[in-house]
Amino acid sequence: MWEEIHGFLSLEEFEQFVRYLEHETACGRALEVDADPTYGKGELYGGRWFQQVGSRVKWRLISPDAPFRGTWERIED
């Protein structure tokens, strides 16, 4: 089960997490799905969206952009 991340401590940590997600996708444990351009929780739009295989739960990854430290959060229906 994935857990939310509310701010990455460094760009290196963010890049490491991206590599983890890409590995999970390559191994078939996750799918990268199309982002809903109208979803804007917290006035944040876009990002990369993922779904764990076997689950209908979607997550989104938004890159850091100083002073914003990025986020990894569950998509609310």
N, CA and C of each residue as an Amber inpcrd file, in Angstrom:
protein
   231
   0.8440000  -1.1840000   0.0000000   0.0000000   0.0000000   0.0000000
   0.8850000   1.2420000   0.0000000   0.5610000   2.1820000  -0.8470000
   1.3120000   3.4260000  -0.9100000   0.8440000   4.3880000   0.1840000
   1.7250000   5.2640000   0.5960000   1.4000000   6.2890000   1.5810000
   1.6900000   7.6580000   0.9880000   0.9090000   8.6260000   1.4030000
   1.0820000   9.9850000   0.8870000   2.4070000  10.5930000   1.3560000
   2.9420000  11.4640000   0.5040000   4.1430000  12.2410000   0.8180000
   3.7730000  13.6990000   0.6050000   3.8710000  14.4690000   1.6550000
   3.5280000  15.8910000   1.5780000   4.8080000  16.7150000   1.6430000
   5.5310000  16.7100000   0.5460000   6.7740000  17.4730000   0.4530000
   7.9980000  16.5770000   0.5000000   8.7570000  16.6080000  -0.5680000
  10.0050000  15.8510000  -0.6310000  11.1070000  16.6720000   0.0300000
  12.0240000  15.9970000   0.7100000  13.0810000  16.6870000   1.4390000
  14.1490000  17.2710000   0.5280000  14.2770000  16.6910000  -0.6720000
  15.2850000  17.1690000  -1.6200000  14.8890000  16.7330000  -3.0260000
  15.5190000  17.3360000  -4.0130000  15.3030000  16.9250000  -5.3950000
  15.7770000  15.4860000  -5.5880000  16.8470000  15.1150000  -4.9070000
  17.3460000  13.7350000  -5.0020000  16.3080000  12.7360000  -4.4850000
  15.6460000  13.0660000  -3.3840000  14.6080000  12.1780000  -2.8570000
  13.4600000  12.0530000  -3.8610000  13.0530000  13.1640000  -4.4600000
  11.9940000  13.1440000  -5.4620000  12.4100000  12.2660000  -6.6440000
  13.6060000  12.4410000  -7.1590000  14.0720000  11.6610000  -8.3050000
  14.1580000  10.1780000  -7.9680000  14.5390000   9.8470000  -6.7570000
  14.5790000   8.4520000  -6.3180000  13.1640000   7.8710000  -6.2980000
  12.2040000   8.6440000  -5.8490000  10.8200000   8.1850000  -5.8260000
  10.2900000   7.9810000  -7.2460000  10.6330000   8.8590000  -8.1630000
  10.2380000   8.6980000  -9.5670000  10.8030000   7.3910000 -10.1180000
  12.0520000   7.0920000  -9.8170000  12.6580000   5.8340000 -10.2710000
  11.9080000   4.6350000  -9.6860000  11.5170000   4.7310000  -8.4170000
  10.7400000   3.6600000  -7.7850000   9.4210000   3.4540000  -8.5400000
   8.6970000   4.5360000  -8.8260000   7.4170000   4.4160000  -9.5350000
   7.6140000   3.8360000 -10.9350000   8.6400000   4.2650000 -11.6240000
   8.9090000   3.7420000 -12.9690000   9.2700000   2.2580000 -12.9110000
   9.9700000   1.8400000 -11.8670000  10.2900000   0.4200000 -11.6730000
   9.0080000  -0.3730000 -11.4080000   8.1380000   0.1370000 -10.5420000
   6.8690000  -0.5280000 -10.2570000   6.0330000  -0.6650000 -11.5320000
   6.0680000   0.3390000 -12.3740000   5.3350000   0.3080000 -13.6420000
   5.9510000  -0.7260000 -14.5830000   7.2670000  -0.7290000 -14.6910000
   7.9550000  -1.6760000 -15.5790000   7.7360000  -3.1260000 -15.1440000
   7.6150000  -3.3470000 -13.8410000   7.4010000  -4.7000000 -13.3080000
   5.9360000  -5.1210000 -13.3400000   5.0530000  -4.2180000 -13.7480000
   3.6430000  -4.5490000 -13.8500000   2.8610000  -4.4290000 -12.5600000
   3.4490000  -3.8200000 -11.5360000   2.7420000  -3.6400000 -10.2620000
   1.9870000  -2.3240000 -10.1970000   2.2230000  -1.4530000 -11.1890000
   1.5350000  -0.1690000 -11.2580000   1.3180000   0.1920000 -12.7200000
   0.3400000   1.0440000 -12.9400000   0.0610000   1.5650000 -14.2740000
   0.1440000   3.0770000 -14.2210000   0.7420000   3.6800000 -15.2400000
   0.6520000   5.1250000 -15.3590000  -0.5980000   5.4030000 -16.1790000
  -1.4630000   6.2500000 -15.6520000  -2.7480000   6.5330000 -16.2940000
  -2.8310000   8.0080000 -16.6480000  -3.7670000   8.3200000 -17.5380000
  -3.9540000   9.7170000 -17.9450000  -4.4710000  10.5510000 -16.7820000
  -3.8990000  11.7200000 -16.6470000  -4.3430000  12.6600000 -15.6160000
  -5.6380000  13.3330000 -16.0680000  -6.5020000  13.6050000 -15.1120000
  -7.7220000  14.3620000 -15.3710000  -7.3620000  15.8400000 -15.2850000
  -7.4050000  16.5700000 -16.3960000  -6.9880000  17.9740000 -16.3810000
  -7.8930000  18.8800000 -15.5470000  -9.0720000  18.3930000 -15.1720000
  -9.9830000  19.2160000 -14.3650000  -9.8050000  18.9820000 -12.8650000
  -9.0150000  17.9670000 -12.4860000  -8.8040000  17.6760000 -11.0650000
  -7.7670000  18.6540000 -10.5190000  -8.1480000  19.4160000  -9.5200000
  -7.2410000  20.4370000  -9.0010000  -7.2880000  20.6020000  -7.5020000
  -7.2090000  19.4980000  -6.7740000  -7.2000000  19.5780000  -5.3120000
  -6.0770000  20.5110000  -4.8630000  -6.4040000  21.4080000  -3.9580000
  -5.3990000  22.3400000  -3.4540000  -4.9320000  23.3400000  -4.4940000
  -5.7510000  23.5320000  -5.5200000  -5.3930000  24.4350000  -6.6300000
  -4.1570000  23.9550000  -7.3850000  -3.8990000  22.6500000  -7.3230000
  -2.7970000  22.0440000  -8.0660000  -3.3930000  21.1490000  -9.1450000
  -2.9850000  21.3570000 -10.3710000  -3.4790000  20.5830000 -11.5050000
  -2.3350000  19.7910000 -12.1200000  -2.7140000  18.7220000 -12.8180000
  -1.7320000  17.9550000 -13.5850000  -0.9630000  16.9500000 -12.7650000
   0.2990000  16.8250000 -13.1000000   1.1500000  15.8210000 -12.4740000
   1.0790000  14.5040000 -13.2290000   1.7760000  13.5350000 -12.7200000
   1.7360000  12.1840000 -13.2760000   0.8300000  11.3510000 -12.3880000
  -0.0500000  10.5850000 -13.0040000  -1.0050000   9.7710000 -12.2570000
  -0.6570000   8.2970000 -12.3970000  -0.8280000   7.5640000 -11.2930000
  -0.5260000   6.1340000 -11.2520000  -1.6530000   5.3900000 -10.5540000
  -1.7580000   4.1010000 -10.8700000  -2.7280000   3.2350000 -10.2200000
  -2.0420000   1.9190000  -9.9100000  -2.2040000   1.4430000  -8.6780000
  -1.6710000   0.1330000  -8.3300000  -2.4980000  -0.9340000  -9.0370000
  -1.8310000  -1.9400000  -9.5900000  -2.5310000  -3.0390000 -10.2410000
  -3.3380000  -3.7770000  -9.1760000  -4.5570000  -4.1130000  -9.5190000
  -5.4360000  -4.7970000  -8.5770000  -6.2270000  -3.8340000  -7.7100000
  -5.9870000  -2.5580000  -7.8780000  -6.6890000  -1.5400000  -7.1030000
  -7.2570000  -0.5100000  -8.0710000  -8.3570000   0.0650000  -7.7090000
  -8.9330000   1.1320000  -8.5360000  -8.5150000   2.5000000  -8.0160000
  -7.6520000   2.5150000  -7.0050000  -7.2140000   3.7680000  -6.3910000
  -6.1310000   4.4090000  -7.2520000  -6.3030000   5.6870000  -7.5150000
  -5.3260000   6.4360000  -8.3110000  -4.5800000   7.4090000  -7.4100000
  -3.3530000   7.6730000  -7.8060000  -2.4620000   8.5720000  -7.0780000
  -1.8560000   9.5540000  -8.0630000  -1.4250000  10.7100000  -7.5480000
  -0.7420000  11.6440000  -8.4460000   0.5430000  12.1420000  -7.7980000
   1.4880000  12.3740000  -8.6670000   2.8010000  12.8770000  -8.2880000
   2.9690000  14.2460000  -8.9210000   3.2320000  15.2330000  -8.0740000
   3.4820000  16.5850000  -8.5740000   4.9000000  16.9730000  -8.1850000
   5.6420000  17.4050000  -9.1830000   7.0610000  17.7410000  -8.9990000
   7.2500000  18.9490000  -8.0980000   8.3650000  18.9650000  -7.3830000
   8.7020000  20.1560000  -6.6040000   8.9490000  21.3490000  -7.5260000
   8.5970000  22.5170000  -7.0390000   8.8520000  23.7810000  -7.7280000
   8.9440000  24.8330000  -6.6230000  10.1620000  25.1140000  -6.1940000
  10.4130000  25.9490000  -5.0120000   9.5270000  27.1870000  -4.9870000
   8.9540000  27.4880000  -3.8350000   9.1630000  26.8470000  -2.5290000
   8.3140000  25.5990000  -2.3070000   7.4240000  25.2430000  -3.2570000
   6.6170000  24.0250000  -3.1530000   7.5250000  22.8100000  -3.2430000
   7.3600000  21.8660000  -2.3230000   8.2580000  20.7130000  -2.2500000
   7.7180000  19.4620000  -2.9320000   6.6020000  19.6180000  -3.6710000
   6.0390000  18.4660000  -4.3820000   5.1100000  17.6730000  -3.4950000
   4.3920000  16.7450000  -4.1260000   3.4710000  15.9060000  -3.3650000
   3.2090000  14.5960000  -4.0790000   2.8860000  13.5930000  -3.2990000
   2.4220000  12.2870000  -3.7720000   1.1570000  12.0360000  -2.9690000
   0.0070000  12.0560000  -3.6600000  -1.2420000  11.9740000  -2.9210000
  -2.2630000  11.1150000  -3.6360000  -3.1410000  10.5510000  -2.8250000
  -4.2410000   9.7400000  -3.3390000  -5.2690000  10.6730000  -3.9880000
  -5.7860000  10.2570000  -5.1310000  -6.8100000  11.0150000  -5.8330000
  -8.1470000  10.7720000  -5.1480000  -8.8220000  11.8490000  -4.8090000
 -10.1390000  11.7340000  -4.1940000 -11.1910000  11.6590000  -5.2880000
 -12.1060000  10.7080000  -5.1460000 -13.1870000  10.5550000  -6.1320000
 -14.1780000  11.6850000  -6.0400000
